[in-house]
Amino acid sequence: MQAIPLNQSPRPSLVWLRDDLRLDDNPALNAAAKEGPVVIIYILEEGAGTGRPLGGALKWWLHQSLKSLASDLEACDLKLLLRRGDPKTIIPQLAQAIGAKTVHWNRRYYAWSKLLDSAIKSKLNTIEINAISYKANVLSEPWEVKTGAGGPFKVFTPFFKAAQPLCDTWAQEAISTPKLFGFDAFDYPSERLQDWALHPSKPDWSGGLAHMWQPGEVGAQKRLEAFLDGPIKTYQSDRNVPGIDGTSLLSPHLRFGEISIRRVWLAARNAMAIDSTLTKDGQHFLSELGWREFSTHLIYHFESFPDESWKTPYRTFPWRHDPITLRAWQRGQTGYPIVDAGMRQLYQTGWMHNRVRMIVASFLIKHLLQDWRLGEEWFWDTLVDADIANNAAGWQWVAGSGADASPFFRIFNPMTQGEKFDPKGDYVRRFVPELTKLPDAFIHRPFDAPKELLQHYGVTLGQTYPHPIVDHDTGRKRALAALASLKEQHNGEEA
């Protein structure tokens, strides 16, 4: 690249987009726009120190999201520059080539990203280009929320109590899309999105994802509006019922920053202010957003959290190595309908209902005694909302190994969980169609149905639907024995 002579054109600002693929309420973009013309880049990060490669479902979403963002920018007469490689090289080279005043980006909070950003800032400083980062993807910075002793929180409830006032204040500062000007003096080449091969092919398994989701800023705004028009009114109860649309479905849009967390928080607050009957449901929704904040808080202060058990004793847990049962779980062939429905929903749509996420995670960890990290890896590859912080926090919560986690001895019974939260079997019938005709009494326990009844409804265990891969009582006792062994190993230390 040849640098642009500074006396021939106004100096632009460079905006590096990451997990913030939106124009509205984007602090880095807004700050750059105030300085003059902008150049906007997205980098498909590769190389040492650039974090975990995206899973398949995340790649699909990213392709659609970047396509949508490029279209939105074209409407503003701007071009989205695409590059693939190491940002430690790309950002300084591009900034110098365009004679950038400043480089702007919104912060991330992983251990590797902190090192990456610091290295890029150092390189920019050596060529006398300033770099500024912003709070954009959280409502409370991890270092802003402290215990009375000045340290990080390890329990959610006091964390959220301390964080909520900060969240309310920051949400009020949301900013509209700025007026954007491109940098005409620099005809910068861009890589082609289709050459990144993010969209699956041979085969293209994304049909179910495309049917359910509309990635991009417009799709995110539609999701928020739909949530406020209906599900928020019964959120506290209906969010636990997988057979109905009782959740916001905003998680992948927040994951890619297609809508700002400030907009979502503020919209819920405004709805509660207008209609006082929404107070309990709205507050419950805010607490779920608070858990997202707490997860980020944890990985910032405890950098190994995504990769190893937070509670030290669990690092020597006696996991079983059993790839056959792991594969059965992944494919939704465990013989437990609510578990299989969840795993099939995940594979078909790239998403799974939150209540069912806990059920399938409990089954893998406790009934099958598989390392929680194997489940976390599968979710990373198959979820469109896979987020390092949320994913690790959720799995460690179920495993009993995380901060403020559910105790390991809390072992979900997949039959009673199904009967409680999917009493008519609507969810199971949707994703496990081979059981569609079974009566409600046996939809969650086909193995207890009389053979004649199964035959009448066209179900043959072991052929049309699998036998349970482990007996519930056997699996439960085995899990408790493993926990007892762990406690003995660590001299009764809390596990």
Residue pairs with C-beta under 8 A, 6 or more apart in sequence:
1 93
1 94
1 97
1 188
2 97
3 96
3 97
3 98
3 99
4 97
4 98
4 99
4 185
4 186
5 99
6 99
8 185
9 99
9 183
9 184
9 185
9 186
10 36
10 37
10 183
11 36
11 99
11 100
11 101
12 36
12 37
12 38
12 39
12 98
12 99
12 100
12 101
12 183
12 186
13 31
13 32
13 35
13 36
13 37
13 38
13 39
13 100
13 101
13 102
13 103
13 104
14 32
14 38
14 39
14 40
14 41
14 91
14 94
14 95
14 98
14 100
14 102
14 103
14 104
15 28
15 29
15 32
15 38
15 39
15 40
15 41
15 103
15 104
15 105
16 28
16 41
16 42
16 43
16 87
16 91
16 103
16 104
16 105
17 28
17 29
17 40
17 41
17 42
17 69
17 105
17 106
18 42
18 105
18 106
18 108
18 257
19 106
19 108
19 137
19 255
19 256
19 257
20 26
20 28
20 106
20 136
20 137
20 257
21 42
21 65
21 66
21 68
21 69
21 216
21 217
21 256
21 257
21 258
22 69
22 217
22 220
22 257
22 258
22 259
22 260
23 29
23 69
23 72
23 73
23 76
23 177
23 180
23 217
24 176
24 177
24 217
24 259
24 260
24 263
25 136
25 174
25 175
25 176
25 260
25 262
25 263
26 106
26 136
26 175
26 177
26 257
26 260
27 106
27 134
27 135
27 136
27 175
28 104
28 105
28 106
28 132
28 133
28 134
28 136
29 38
29 40
29 104
29 178
29 180
30 175
30 178
31 104
31 132
31 134
32 38
32 102
32 104
33 178
33 179
33 180
33 181
34 178
35 101
35 102
36 101
36 181
37 181
37 182
37 183
37 184
38 78
38 180
38 181
38 182
38 183
39 81
39 94
39 98
39 100
39 182
39 183
39 186
39 188
40 73
40 78
40 79
40 80
40 81
41 80
41 81
41 82
41 83
41 90
41 91
41 94
42 66
42 69
42 80
42 81
42 82
42 83
43 82
43 83
43 84
43 85
43 87
43 90
43 91
44 82
44 83
44 84
44 85
44 196
45 51
45 85
45 86
45 87
46 84
46 85
46 86
47 85
47 86
47 88
48 86
49 88
49 112
49 115
49 116
49 119
50 86
50 87
50 112
50 116
51 110
51 112
51 113
51 116
51 388
52 380
52 388
54 62
55 380
55 381
55 382
55 383
55 386
56 200
56 381
56 382
57 209
57 350
57 381
57 382
57 383
57 384
57 386
58 380
58 383
58 384
58 386
59 198
59 199
59 200
60 198
60 199
60 200
60 206
60 209
60 350
60 384
61 209
61 213
61 215
61 252
61 255
61 256
61 350
61 384
62 198
62 256
63 193
63 196
63 198
63 199
64 213
64 215
64 216
65 215
65 216
65 256
65 258
66 80
66 82
66 193
67 193
67 216
68 215
68 216
68 217
68 218
68 219
68 258
69 80
69 216
69 217
70 79
70 80
70 193
72 216
72 217
73 79
73 80
73 180
76 180
76 182
77 182
78 180
78 182
79 182
79 188
79 190
80 190
81 94
81 188
81 190
82 190
82 191
82 192
82 193
82 196
83 90
83 94
83 190
83 191
84 191
84 196
87 116
87 120
88 116
88 119
88 120
88 123
91 103
91 120
91 123
91 124
92 120
92 123
92 124
92 127
92 129
94 100
94 188
95 103
95 124
95 127
95 129
96 127
96 129
97 186
97 188
98 183
98 186
98 188
100 129
101 129
101 130
102 129
102 130
102 131
102 132
103 120
103 124
103 129
103 130
103 131
103 132
104 131
104 132
104 133
104 134
105 117
105 131
105 133
105 134
106 133
106 134
106 135
106 136
106 137
106 257
107 117
107 133
107 134
107 135
107 136
107 137
108 114
108 117
108 137
109 138
109 142
109 296
109 299
109 300
109 389
110 299
110 306
110 388
110 389
111 299
111 303
117 133
120 131
121 131
124 130
124 131
125 131
135 141
135 170
136 257
136 260
137 257
137 260
137 261
138 261
138 292
138 293
138 296
139 163
139 166
139 167
139 170
139 171
139 261
139 262
139 265
139 289
139 293
140 163
140 166
140 167
140 170
140 293
140 297
142 152
142 296
142 297
142 300
142 301
143 300
144 163
144 166
145 153
145 159
145 162
145 163
145 166
145 293
145 297
146 152
146 153
146 162
147 153
147 158
147 162
152 297
152 298
152 300
152 301
152 302
153 159
153 162
153 294
153 297
154 403
154 404
155 403
155 404
156 290
156 291
156 294
156 404
157 404
159 290
159 293
159 294
159 297
160 287
160 290
160 291
160 293
160 294
163 290
163 293
163 294
164 286
164 290
167 265
167 286
167 289
167 290
167 293
168 265
168 269
170 262
171 262
171 265
171 266
171 269
172 266
173 262
174 260
174 262
174 263
174 266
199 206
200 206
208 348
208 349
208 350
209 349
209 350
209 384
211 349
212 349
212 350
212 351
213 219
213 252
213 349
213 350
213 351
213 384
214 222
215 252
215 253
215 256
215 258
216 258
217 258
217 259
219 253
219 258
220 250
220 253
220 258
220 259
221 259
223 248
223 249
223 250
223 253
223 259
224 248
224 250
224 259
224 263
224 264
224 267
226 249
227 248
227 249
227 250
228 267
228 268
228 271
230 245
231 238
231 239
231 245
231 246
231 247
231 248
232 248
232 268
232 271
232 278
232 281
232 282
232 285
233 277
233 278
233 281
234 246
234 281
235 246
235 247
235 248
235 281
235 282
235 284
235 285
236 280
236 281
236 284
237 246
238 244
238 246
238 247
239 246
239 247
239 284
239 288
239 354
239 355
240 246
240 355
240 421
241 355
241 421
241 422
242 341
242 342
242 353
242 355
242 356
242 421
242 422
242 427
243 422
243 424
243 425
243 426
243 427
243 430
244 426
247 353
247 354
248 264
248 285
249 351
250 259
250 264
251 351
251 385
251 387
251 390
252 350
252 351
252 384
252 385
253 259
254 261
254 264
254 292
254 385
255 384
255 385
255 386
255 387
261 289
261 292
264 289
265 286
265 289
268 282
268 285
268 286
268 289
269 282
269 286
271 278
271 282
272 278
272 279
272 282
272 283
291 390
291 393
292 389
292 390
294 393
295 387
295 389
295 390
295 392
295 393
295 394
296 389
298 305
298 310
298 389
298 393
298 402
298 403
299 305
299 306
299 388
299 389
299 392
299 393
302 310
302 403
305 389
305 392
305 393
305 396
305 402
306 376
306 388
306 389
306 391
306 392
307 373
307 392
308 315
309 315
309 317
309 372
309 396
309 399
309 401
309 402
310 396
310 401
310 402
310 403
310 405
311 400
311 401
311 402
311 405
311 494
311 495
313 486
313 487
313 489
313 490
313 493
313 494
313 495
314 399
314 400
314 401
314 486
314 495
316 486
316 489
316 490
317 371
317 401
317 482
317 486
318 369
318 482
318 485
318 486
319 369
319 370
319 371
320 368
320 369
320 370
322 368
322 369
322 370
325 368
325 370
325 469
325 470
326 364
326 368
326 370
326 374
328 334
328 466
328 469
329 339
329 343
329 360
329 363
329 364
329 368
329 370
330 343
330 378
331 343
331 347
332 339
332 340
332 341
332 342
332 343
332 344
332 347
332 431
332 432
333 340
333 466
333 469
334 340
334 343
334 363
334 466
334 468
334 469
335 447
335 461
335 465
335 466
335 467
335 468
335 469
336 363
336 414
336 415
336 468
337 414
337 418
337 425
337 428
337 432
337 435
337 443
337 444
337 445
337 446
338 356
338 359
338 414
338 415
338 417
338 418
338 422
338 427
338 428
338 444
339 359
339 360
339 363
339 414
340 431
340 432
341 356
341 422
341 427
341 428
341 430
341 431
341 432
342 352
342 353
342 356
342 357
342 359
342 360
342 431
343 352
343 360
344 431
344 432
345 351
345 352
345 353
345 356
345 427
345 430
345 431
346 352
346 379
346 382
346 383
347 382
348 431
350 382
350 383
350 384
351 383
351 384
351 385
352 360
352 383
353 427
355 417
355 421
356 427
357 379
357 394
358 394
358 398
358 412
359 412
359 414
359 417
359 418
360 375
361 372
361 375
361 394
361 395
361 398
361 399
362 398
362 410
362 411
362 412
363 412
363 414
364 370
364 372
364 374
364 375
365 372
365 375
365 395
365 398
365 399
366 408
366 411
366 412
366 475
366 476
366 479
367 411
367 414
367 470
367 472
367 475
367 476
367 479
368 469
368 470
368 475
369 478
369 479
369 482
372 395
372 396
372 398
372 399
372 401
373 395
375 395
376 391
376 392
376 395
379 386
379 391
379 395
380 386
380 391
383 391
392 402
393 402
393 403
395 402
396 402
396 403
396 405
397 404
397 405
397 406
398 405
398 406
399 405
399 408
400 406
400 407
400 408
400 409
400 410
400 495
401 408
408 479
408 483
408 495
409 480
409 483
411 476
411 479
411 480
413 472
414 444
414 472
415 444
415 445
415 472
418 425
418 428
418 443
418 444
419 444
422 428
422 444
423 440
424 440
425 435
425 438
425 440
425 443
425 444
428 435
428 443
428 444
429 435
429 436
429 443
432 465
434 458
434 459
434 464
434 465
435 443
435 446
435 459
435 465
437 457
437 458
437 459
438 446
438 449
438 454
438 457
438 459
439 453
442 448
442 449
442 453
446 454
446 459
446 461
446 465
447 461
447 467
447 468
449 459
454 460
454 461
458 464
459 465
461 467
483 495
486 495
487 493
487 495
